[in-house]
Amino acid sequence: MRATSIGAVLTGALVLSASAVTAPAAYAAETGVVIRKVSVNGGKPIVLGTAQNESFTISVTASDDSGISGKLPYFKIQREVGANYWSYQGTPKCTASSATTSTCKLTHKLESGWGVPRNALAGPWKVIFVLQSKDGEIYTNEGNITHPVLRRGKLSADAGPEPVKKGKPLKVTGKLTRANWDKRIYAGYTGQPVKLQFRKAGASTYKTVKTVRTNSTGSLSTTVKASADGYWRWSFAGTSTTSAVNATGDYVDVR
């Protein structure tokens, strides 16, 4: 089944990431339009849950001797896997920073009913943009820029008993779930390695104690020896389809 989401809502200025993409020399020489910088979602992966109120921004800074026109800009991010296709697209707003250079930005808000794609489409999406100079030259990139669009992960942690005597067993449980875009629910992420981490009271960083894999429902469980007051949490590094996530630390009083 093929489905496409079309539409965009423009909002205020957003900060560009440090990433930059320059147009290929031959194409730049042919059109005169030079791409100075491309930023998608501030350089971070686009992470989507199950709600329809998600948003992200695509920003392109370009220059031409005649300047960049605001009459024909067009941005799109898309992916096709087998019979599954999805895209987010729209017309950006271009703002000139000089007589030759402009930054064009599109903030896309997911639409009710068409907001979340199919599970099969998580991964690298092609970023496509069309810009026109004021003297009529048109620049179209060839979809050679990709950006990750990932399913949102959620992670919980619970440690007990509380309080616990020093040297006694402490059980730490939790659950890793991720957005199921097909059904618009969160479901257990099975067979995934998740790090158990501890931050001693008064310390600023967590240290990894061990790695545990989620079971058939996404649940986690392990036992450690209570040694000091502090916070226990689970930490998931993410995958090519699912975002990284840290659970909120659960404080345990050791007596």
LOGUPA-944336 format. One record per residue (C-alpha): x, y, z; residue in three letters; residue number from 1. Coordinates in steps of 0.2 Angstrom, whole numbers, plus 5000, padded with zeros to 4 digits. Layout:
     x     y     z  rest   nr
     X     Y     Z   ALA  NUM
...
This chain:
     x     y     z  rest   nr
  5000  5000  5000   MET    1
  5007  5017  4995   ARG    2
  5002  5032  5006   ALA    3
  5008  5050  5005   THR    4
  5007  5064  5018   SER    5
  5007  5082  5010   ILE    6
  5007  5098  5019   GLY    7
  5017  5110  5029   ALA    8
  5015  5124  5042   VAL    9
  5028  5138  5043   LEU   10
  5034  5145  5059   THR   11
  5048  5156  5066   GLY   12
  5067  5155  5064   ALA   13
  5076  5140  5071   LEU   14
  5094  5137  5074   VAL   15
  5104  5129  5060   LEU   16
  5116  5114  5064   SER   17
  5134  5114  5061   ALA   18
  5132  5102  5046   SER   19
  5135  5109  5029   ALA   20
  5133  5103  5012   VAL   21
  5141  5111  4996   THR   22
  5134  5109  4979   ALA   23
  5144  5098  4967   PRO   24
  5156  5109  4957   ALA   25
  5150  5105  4940   ALA   26
  5132  5108  4945   TYR   27
  5136  5124  4954   ALA   28
  5145  5130  4939   ALA   29
  5131  5126  4927   GLU   30
  5117  5134  4938   THR   31
  5127  5147  4948   GLY   32
  5117  5142  4963   VAL   33
  5128  5136  4978   VAL   34
  5122  5127  4993   ILE   35
  5131  5133  5008   ARG   36
  5122  5124  5022   LYS   37
  5109  5111  5025   VAL   38
  5101  5107  5042   SER   39
  5087  5094  5045   VAL   40
  5080  5095  5063   ASN   41
  5095  5104  5069   GLY   42
  5106  5090  5065   GLY   43
  5097  5077  5076   LYS   44
  5087  5062  5070   PRO   45
  5068  5065  5067   ILE   46
  5060  5055  5081   VAL   47
  5042  5051  5079   LEU   48
  5030  5043  5092   GLY   49
  5012  5040  5089   THR   50
  5004  5057  5091   ALA   51
  5000  5069  5077   GLN   52
  5008  5085  5084   ASN   53
  5026  5081  5080   GLU   54
  5036  5094  5070   SER   55
  5053  5096  5062   PHE   56
  5062  5109  5052   THR   57
  5072  5108  5035   ILE   58
  5084  5123  5032   SER   59
  5094  5127  5017   VAL   60
  5106  5141  5015   THR   61
  5111  5145  4997   ALA   62
  5118  5159  4987   SER   63
  5119  5166  4969   ASP   64
  5126  5181  4961   ASP   65
  5108  5187  4957   SER   66
  5101  5182  4974   GLY   67
  5089  5168  4979   ILE   68
  5071  5170  4974   SER   69
  5057  5166  4986   GLY   70
  5045  5162  4971   LYS   71
  5049  5144  4968   LEU   72
  5057  5135  4983   PRO   73
  5051  5117  4987   TYR   74
  5057  5105  5001   PHE   75
  5053  5087  5003   LYS   76
  5059  5072  5014   ILE   77
  5054  5055  5008   GLN   78
  5057  5036  5009   ARG   79
  5051  5021  4999   GLU   80
  5053  5003  5004   VAL   81
  5045  4990  4993   GLY   82
  5026  4995  4992   ALA   83
  5028  5008  5006   ASN   84
  5030  5026  5002   TYR   85
  5029  5042  5013   TRP   86
  5034  5060  5011   SER   87
  5033  5076  5020   TYR   88
  5034  5091  5009   GLN   89
  5030  5110  5007   GLY   90
  5035  5127  5002   THR   91
  5048  5135  5013   PRO   92
  5050  5153  5018   LYS   93
  5066  5162  5012   CYS   94
  5075  5176  5021   THR   95
  5089  5185  5013   ALA   96
  5105  5188  5024   SER   97
  5113  5198  5010   SER   98
  5110  5203  4991   ALA   99
  5117  5185  4986   THR  100
  5113  5173  5000   THR  101
  5096  5167  5008   SER  102
  5091  5154  5021   THR  103
  5075  5145  5016   CYS  104
  5066  5136  5031   LYS  105
  5051  5124  5031   LEU  106
  5044  5118  5048   THR  107
  5033  5103  5045   HIS  108
  5019  5098  5057   LYS  109
  5012  5081  5055   LEU  110
  4994  5081  5050   GLU  111
  4980  5071  5059   SER  112
  4976  5055  5050   GLY  113
  4992  5056  5039   TRP  114
  5005  5060  5052   GLY  115
  5014  5044  5056   VAL  116
  5022  5033  5042   PRO  117
  5023  5014  5042   ARG  118
  5035  5004  5053   ASN  119
  5044  4998  5037   ALA  120
  5049  5016  5033   LEU  121
  5060  5019  5048   ALA  122
  5078  5023  5044   GLY  123
  5087  5035  5031   PRO  124
  5075  5047  5021   TRP  125
  5080  5057  5006   LYS  126
  5080  5075  5008   VAL  127
  5076  5084  4992   ILE  128
  5075  5103  4988   PHE  129
  5072  5115  4974   VAL  130
  5078  5133  4974   LEU  131
  5078  5146  4960   GLN  132
  5090  5161  4958   SER  133
  5082  5178  4955   LYS  134
  5089  5177  4937   ASP  135
  5079  5161  4934   GLY  136
  5092  5147  4937   GLU  137
  5085  5132  4945   ILE  138
  5095  5121  4957   TYR  139
  5088  5104  4961   THR  140
  5098  5092  4972   ASN  141
  5098  5073  4967   GLU  142
  5092  5066  4983   GLY  143
  5110  5062  4988   ASN  144
  5107  5069  5006   ILE  145
  5099  5057  5019   THR  146
  5093  5060  5036   HIS  147
  5086  5047  5049   PRO  148
  5068  5046  5054   VAL  149
  5066  5035  5069   LEU  150
  5053  5027  5079   ARG  151
  5053  5034  5097   ARG  152
  5059  5023  5111   GLY  153
  5053  5023  5129   LYS  154
  5062  5016  5144   LEU  155
  5057  5014  5162   SER  156
  5067  5009  5178   ALA  157
  5062  5003  5195   ASP  158
  5074  4997  5209   ALA  159
  5070  4989  5225   GLY  160
  5067  4986  5239   PRO  161
  5069  5003  5246   GLU  162
  5077  5006  5258   PRO  163
  5089  4991  5257   VAL  164
  5103  4985  5268   LYS  165
  5121  4987  5262   LYS  166
  5127  4971  5253   GLY  167
  5109  4964  5251   LYS  168
  5102  4960  5234   PRO  169
  5094  4974  5224   LEU  170
  5082  4970  5210   LYS  171
  5081  4982  5195   VAL  172
  5067  4980  5183   THR  173
  5061  4990  5168   GLY  174
  5054  4990  5151   LYS  175
  5059  4995  5133   LEU  176
  5045  5000  5121   THR  177
  5045  5009  5105   ARG  178
  5032  5017  5094   ALA  179
  5022  5005  5082   ASN  180
  5018  5017  5068   TRP  181
  5006  5004  5060   ASP  182
  4995  5003  5075   LYS  183
  4999  5019  5084   ARG  184
  5003  5011  5100   ILE  185
  5019  5008  5110   TYR  186
  5025  4990  5111   ALA  187
  5039  4980  5119   GLY  188
  5055  4980  5109   TYR  189
  5062  4962  5111   THR  190
  5079  4955  5111   GLY  191
  5088  4972  5113   GLN  192
  5104  4975  5123   PRO  193
  5101  4988  5137   VAL  194
  5114  4994  5149   LYS  195
  5111  4995  5168   LEU  196
  5119  5010  5175   GLN  197
  5122  5018  5192   PHE  198
  5126  5035  5198   ARG  199
  5132  5037  5216   LYS  200
  5124  5050  5226   ALA  201
  5134  5066  5224   GLY  202
  5141  5061  5207   ALA  203
  5137  5069  5191   SER  204
  5139  5054  5179   THR  205
  5132  5036  5177   TYR  206
  5143  5021  5175   LYS  207
  5138  5005  5167   THR  208
  5136  4990  5178   VAL  209
  5131  4977  5166   LYS  210
  5121  4974  5150   THR  211
  5104  4964  5149   VAL  212
  5094  4960  5135   ARG  213
  5075  4963  5134   THR  214
  5064  4948  5135   ASN  215
  5049  4943  5123   SER  216
  5039  4958  5130   THR  217
  5053  4971  5131   GLY  218
  5055  4969  5150   SER  219
  5071  4969  5159   LEU  220
  5076  4962  5176   SER  221
  5092  4959  5185   THR  222
  5099  4958  5202   THR  223
  5114  4968  5209   VAL  224
  5122  4970  5227   LYS  225
  5117  4986  5235   ALA  226
  5133  4996  5239   SER  227
  5129  5014  5241   ALA  228
  5115  5027  5240   ASP  229
  5112  5032  5222   GLY  230
  5102  5031  5206   TYR  231
  5099  5016  5195   TRP  232
  5093  5017  5177   ARG  233
  5093  5008  5161   TRP  234
  5101  5015  5145   SER  235
  5097  5010  5127   PHE  236
  5109  5015  5113   ALA  237
  5096  5015  5099   GLY  238
  5096  5006  5082   THR  239
  5095  5011  5064   SER  240
  5076  5011  5066   THR  241
  5073  5017  5084   THR  242
  5079  5031  5095   SER  243
  5091  5030  5109   ALA  244
  5083  5033  5126   VAL  245
  5088  5034  5145   ASN  246
  5076  5029  5159   ALA  247
  5074  5042  5173   THR  248
  5085  5036  5187   GLY  249
  5077  5028  5202   ASP  250
  5085  5033  5219   TYR  251
  5089  5019  5232   VAL  252
  5093  5023  5250   ASP  253
  5106  5010  5256   VAL  254
  5108  5008  5275   ARG  255
